[in-house]
Amino acid sequence: MYDPQQLFGRIALKKGYLGEDQLARALRVQEELRTLGLPKPLGEILLGLGSLDREQIETVLRLQAINQRADVARRFGRVALKNKLIDEEMLEHALAVCRAEGFQRSMGTVMQELEYLTPRQARAITAAIDRVLARALGRKEPEPRGEAGPTERLSEAFELEEDEEESVRRRVRDVCFAAVALREGLVLVPELERALEDQLLRGDERPLEEVLLARGVLGPEDVAAARRALDASREERLSIPGYELSDVLGYGVTSIVLRARHCVLEREVAIKLFHPEYTAALGAEAMADEARAAAAVEHPNLVGIYEVGRAHRRVYYVMELVDGKNLAEVLGARGALSSDEVARLAGDLARGLSALHAHGLVHRDVKPLNVLFAADGTAKLADLGLACAAGKEAPSGMLYGSPLTMSPEQARGEAVDARADLYGLGATLYFAATGSPPFPGEDTVSVLVAHMEASPPDPRDAAPDLDDGLAELILSLLAKAPADRPQTAEKVLERLSAGA
């Protein structure tokens, strides 16, 4: 039996809806969410990452349901064949009937209709398969009620083959049991090694706990204690000390953003939890130091950072929770903003950047996704945790920022200052005024090359009603050379006050 989430991913790949890297990223996010106790279906995650649209998800779900029914039908047929209730030709005929119907009816029903099986035989096969699945999943089988009836006796007499995935599940349970038994001090490594070697060499299909019990390594009380510890371990969750996690606000390549409540202050917050591999690549201490520097900056147009910490090899930031939409969501829902709205947005973001720059910091990732709107319409610049000191170069091979709004100097991996943020501001305002980025491109490399070499397009070509002063401001912010842009956020505010 296939894991539904893996099957969903395989179908989406086969249909050409996404690439292997996109699927791997989504599966990584899904595993993180499981460890946080906030599981999400793979389709929902792929939708959130922009890898699939709703129509594609519905198509995959339909195909997934058909595949799962087909898998059940084939399994049923193999059992009937192995126990010589049918022959190969009968099985192929029954499968063809099921396939023609889209596997809407069970194989047992079809085989009864074709008079290949009696009702009792069909029920017995189903009961036998259910019994094997229960064992593979570690579930307790139902206690027999009185003397077994004819169907139950027939079911128990059937010879079944454990399929590959059931074998994997059983092996996983053995490994988990071994790990917990070692952790609890119930078994020694040499004892465990000898039991595992004996189990594998003899082809012993009994669970490891039964093998250890039979060898006298563990007693019944030890096995019961290990089972209790294993059950408790399955309930363990990745947690953020002092916070109760309640929902997922977003996820991306570097991190997951969670909604949480402070356990003492009862304050609603957002927590950005970085993936372990990203934390390792940048260095946990360096990330934490830069975030603490940004946390010292307080301004109404910046999403504040309350706390920086580390948990389970990950760095996290506790941030102000802004319960509104981001600019990308607004543009996706209603299209480009009016000139007045763009001017107000420009003022809010410029004031936030001015405060950040006054502390000697550069944001490095001004983009629509990082612009959040409060309930009163005020725009706030989010994701200050990656802000760094002005003039700092990115580590070799690392690019900070988002390709659609990245300054030319960032794309070249050079040191950046406040003017790189102003370029990002210009690209974000272009986005807001037209509904599209200045350089869409077909791939990341072509977009970065365009930022470095192509002349910025006039936003009035896409938005003819845009105020001329605003259009000229946007074009000046998108100048290739930092020296040709407004030199400070205050200069941007001056031009806005003068009608841009």
C-alpha angles and dihedrals in degrees: 000000000000123000103250093227093050090047090051090053094047092051093048089051093048091050089053093239094131143004129252092253091055091049092047091051092050093048089051091053091046092053091049090052091050091054088051092053091246104109119187130186114256092240092057091051093049089050091051091049090050092242095120135024125221095260091054091048091052090050092050092047091053091050090045092055091050091048092050092050089047091052091052090049093050092048091051090049093050091054092049090048096046091053091049095243089127137012131235094266092052091048093051091048092050092047090050090053092049092046092051089054094047090250090287093145127051120259089239091058092047094048091050090050089051088049092238093123137026118234089252092053092049092050091047093052091050091049091049092051091048089052093054092047091051090053093047091051093046093245122150113253116233115266113250113254107220122312115353115256126228093269093050092047091049091048092053091048094056117106112229133190116220105228124226097262093050088052089051092051091051090049091050090052090051092050092049092048090050092050093051094044089053093046091050092049093241096126137027123232094244090051091050093047093052092047093049093047091049091047093051097041093049094042088236108181094191117114113266092247090060091048091052090046093051091048091053092241091120131028125216091264091051092052091048091050092049091049091052091049091048092051090049091049091054088061093054114118135192103251141184109229112247096012135095111215115219111165148355116256098181147323138211145161095295106029154356122243115214136190112230144163126228106242094221106027092037088219118155111234142167118238122201108205115191122216113254094241091054091048090050093048095052099032121251095239094049091049092048093048093051092047092050089052090052091046089064090065114087122183136143090240095052127074102238126231113223102180143003122206149147130241131169095350090311133109117223136188123208107213143180110277113235107191096199134091125274122243093256090057092048092050092046092051102043109008130233123002125243122255092258091051092048091050092051091047091050091052094049094048094043091053091050092048091047090058092047094047091049087066091053093254132131119207096209096193112061105161140134093266089058095052111090126186120221122215091269092052096257112148117229126191110229137193098054091158093091094051113125139188114283113261095028116137122222116250113266111283094012125114119192121202137032121297095229093059103023120130119238092246091053090049088055092050093243129146112279136210136180091297091067088061090049089056088052088049090053092050091048092049090048087053091050094047097046106021091238137077119260091244111027098174128173096254141011096263094053091048093051092047090052091052089052100042116011123089111248113256118242107253089216089070088068097028109034093177094057114123110261093227092053091047091052091048091052092049092050091050089052094055112136096228116061089221090062094056128080101283099222141020087246089062088054090052091049091054091047090051089051091052092270 
